[in-house]
Amino acid sequence: MPWYESFESGTGGYLMAENILIEGSVAVVTGGASGIGKGITKALLNNGATVVVADIEEKPINDTLNEFSDLGSVDGFVTDVASEESVENLSTYVYKTYGKCNLLFNNAGVGSGGGGKAWQNEPNDWKWCFSVNVFGPAHGVISFVPKMIASGEPGHIINTSSGDGGFAPVPMASVYASSKAAVSCFTEALNHQLLDETKNMGASVFYPSGGLMNTGLFTSQRNRPKELERIRGGTGRKSMSFEELKDLLEKAGRDVKVADLDEMGEFVVQAVRERRYIIGRDLEDTVELLHRRAEAISAFLCPPHHDMGI
């Protein structure tokens, strides 16, 4: 028996709850009207789930509902995950309308506005990035999990992290990387807690991988609140569009693979069905990096970082 199958919950181990049915489940996907979230929404519908698309922008929600209306039962609810009240309103709506929530995808996320040196980032960069990337999943767990446990229904929480921070930081993205490191640590603790609480629930951390992804993350500045705008002029680095980053990587000699987000959505849903704790693919380079990081830590050295090649 592999070592990771020999542990039991309550002992600091790694066993997950039993497989969960996607067909007939009710799923909530934050950031579900674009990018990775939209791919997950489509895959859930294709597998027989009812999906509530939660997004901060109403037009993309309506566009998504119109596009996917023939695939199954899909609904939408305008939600600002940075707001505890807004997420609680979402939770209230879901339980009033559908009576349950089986799958909560805390997927909404933002960049930090182009990255840069840590001492050039402004407090508002940290406040905005963490309000969405860290407090967003926290608000989701606080608002949904007590209801999910009380219902007795099988349930699962999926938090979207990133290889940047979740495994190792890209140095010039210290704010974003820090937020995703927090998500990974939070999800690990949450999963242990859920397994100790009930055999029906668990949590997974999702590391989007398999190529460069054309998501709303590149243009997330459009939703940055005015009260959290930069006031000192920023870091001198601006957010890049997907096309600009792809071009920059190609000019740096990188062979850029563009991820198929619909295919990624199907991969994620299958992983959730099997209740895998780590959801990710093409992680061979990451595993090698993690080994090198462990070796450095054991020698009391600063671990190697992610290299974007730019």
N, C-alpha and C positions, 0 to 999 in steps of 0.2 A: 504494500500500500504506500503511495507517495506520502511524504511527510505532511503535505498540506491537506490531506484527507484524514489525518490521524488525530487532529485536535477536535475538541468539543467546545461549544459556546459556554461561556462562563469561566473558561480557563485561559482566556487570552488567545484562543485559537481562531481557526479560520473557516469552520464550516458555515455554510449559508443555509437559509430556510429552503424548504422544498420548492421545486419549480413552480412558476406562477403561470396561469392561463392568461393569454393576451385577449383571446376571443371572449367577448362579453364583459371585459373590464372597462372601467372608466379611467381615463388618463388625462392629466393636466400637463401641458407643455408650456413653460414660460419661454418667451422668445420664440414662440412656435410659428410665427408668420413669416420667417425669413431664414435663410442659411441652413445651418445644421438642424435647428428646431423644426423647420418646415419639412426637411427630409425625414425626421423622426415622426412628425405628424402624419405624413403620407404613409409611412411604413406601418404605423399603428392602425390606421384605417384599413389598409390592405390586409391586416391580420385580424380584423373583426372587433377592434376596440372602438368605444365612443371616446372622442377626443374633444377637450376644451382647450382651445388655443388662447393663451394669455400673452398679450403683447402690449407694449406701451403706446403703439400707434394703431389707430382705428382703421385707417385705409388698408394697410397690409393685412390686417385681420379679415376685413371684408373681401379683399382679393383672394385670400387663401380659402375662405369659406366657399366662394363662388367656384374656384378652381377644383376644390376637392368634394363638392357637394354630391357628386355621383359615386364617390368611393365608400360612403357610409355616413354614420352619424357624427357630424362635426359642428362644434359650437365655438363661440368666441366671447372673450371678456377682456376689456381694456384694463390693463394692470401695470402699475409701476412697482416693480419688485423692491425698489429702495424704500418704499413706504409700507410700514407695518399695517396701517389701516387699509391700504389698497389690497394687500395680499389677504388680509382677513376678510375683506369684502368678496374676494374671489372664492375663498374657501366656503363662505356662507352661501354664495350662489351655487357652487357645485353641489353641496350637500342638500340644499333646498330643491334643486332641479333634478338631481340624479340619485340622491340618497346614499352615495358612496364615492370614494376615490380609491382606486387600487394602485395607480402608478402616478407618482409625482416626479416630473422631470424639471429640476431646477437648472434650467439651461440658459436663461437670459444672461448676457454678459456684455461688457464694454472694454475698450482699450483704455490707456491712460493718456492718450493724446499725442502719441509719437515717441514716447520714451525719452531717453536722455540721461544725463548724469544725475545721480541721486540728490546732490546738493543744489541742482537746478530745478528739480521738481518743486511745485508749490503745494502747500497744504491742501488746496482745493483739488489737486490731482489725486491725492490720496483719498480724500473724502468722497469724491465722485466714484472712483474706481471701486473702493471698498463698499460703498453704499449699495452698489449693484452686484458686484461679484461675490462679496462675502455676506453682507447683510441680506441680500436677496435670497440665497439658499437658507439662511437662518430664519428669515421671516416665513419662508415656505414650510420649514419643519415645525416652527412654533404654531403656525395656524392650522396645518393639516394633520400632523402626526397624532396628536391626542384624539382627534375624531377617527382617524384610521385605526388606531388601537382599540378604541371603544366599540367600533363597529364589528370587530371580530373577523372582518373580511381579510383575505390575503392582500398584502400591500408591499410596495417597494418604492424606495426613494433613489433617484438617480441624479447625482450632482455632477455638472460638467466642470472639469478642471482643465488643465493644459499641461503638455510636456514642459512648457516654459513656466517653471515654478513648481509644478506638481512633481517633476522628476529632478530638474536642475534649472537654474535661471539663465536666461539670456541677459548678460550684464546690463545692456542699455535699455532693458525693459524692467527695471527693478520694482516699480510700483505694480505693474500688471503681474509680474512673476510672484511677488509677495502675496497678492490676493489669491492666486491660484494655489500657492503652497498652503494657504489657510484653508481653502476648500478641500484639499486632499486630506489634511489632518482632521478637519471637522468631520468629513465623511467616514473616515476610519473609526473615530470615536463613536459616531452615531451608529455605525453598523454593529459594533460590540454591544452598545446599549440596547438596540432593538432585539438582537439575538438573545440577550438576557431577559428581555421583557416578554417576548412572545415568539412562538415558532412560526408565526404567519408572516413575519415582516423582516426586512433587511434593507441594506443600502448598498449602492454601487457608486464607484467613481469612474467617470467617463473621460478618457483622454482622446480627444479627436486626433486622428492620425491617418496616415495613408496618402499624404500629399497636401499641397497648398489648397486652402479652402476659401472659396468665394463667399464670404459671409458678411453680415451687417456689422461685424466687429470693426471693419476698416472704415466705416462711415458713422460710427457710433457717436461721434462728436455732435451730430445733429440733434441728439436728445439730451445733451448735457444741460442741466438746469442753469439758469442765469446766475443764481446765487452761488454756484460753484465754478463759474468761469475763472480763467486765469486773470490775475490782476498785475502780475510782474513781468509779463512778456514771455513767459514759458521757458523752454529748454533750448530753443533754437531749432528743434526738430518738429516737423509737422506730421500729422497722420498721413499715411500713404493709402491710396486706393489699392484694391486687389491687383489691378493691372500694373500700377507703378511698382509694387513690391515684386511681382512676377518678373517684370522687365529688369529690375535691379538684380535679382538673383541670377537671371540668365546672363546678364552682363558680367557677373562675378564668376561665371563658369559653372554654375550649378545646373544640373539636369532637373528641371522643374516638372514634377508630376502634379497635375490638378486632380483633386479628389472629386469623385462623383458623390454628391450629397444624398441623392436618393438611395444609392447603394449603401452608403454609410448608415443611413437611417435603418435599412433592413438589417444590417449587421448589429446595430445597437439593440433593436427589438429582439433579435434572436438571443443576444447575450443576456438581456433582461429576462427573457423567458427561462433561461438556464440559471438565472441569478448569479452570474459571474460577478465577483467583487470588482476586479479590474476589467474595464471595458476598453479595449484598444487593440490595434493591429499593426503589423509591420514594426514591431518593437525591438527587433534584434539589435539595432544600433543603440537603442535606449538601455537595453540590458547590459551591453558592453560598457556604456557610460556609467551606469550605476555601479558596476563592479569597480571601475576606476575610481569613482567617488568614494566607495567604501574603503579601498586601499589607501587613498589619501587621508581619509578621516582617521584610520587606524594608525597612521604615521603622524597625526596631529598637524596635517597640512590642509590648506584651503582646497576643497574639491574642485575638479575641472567643471567647467560650465558648458551649457549648450552653445554650439557654434552655428549661427545662421549662415555663415559664409559671406557676410556683407560688412 
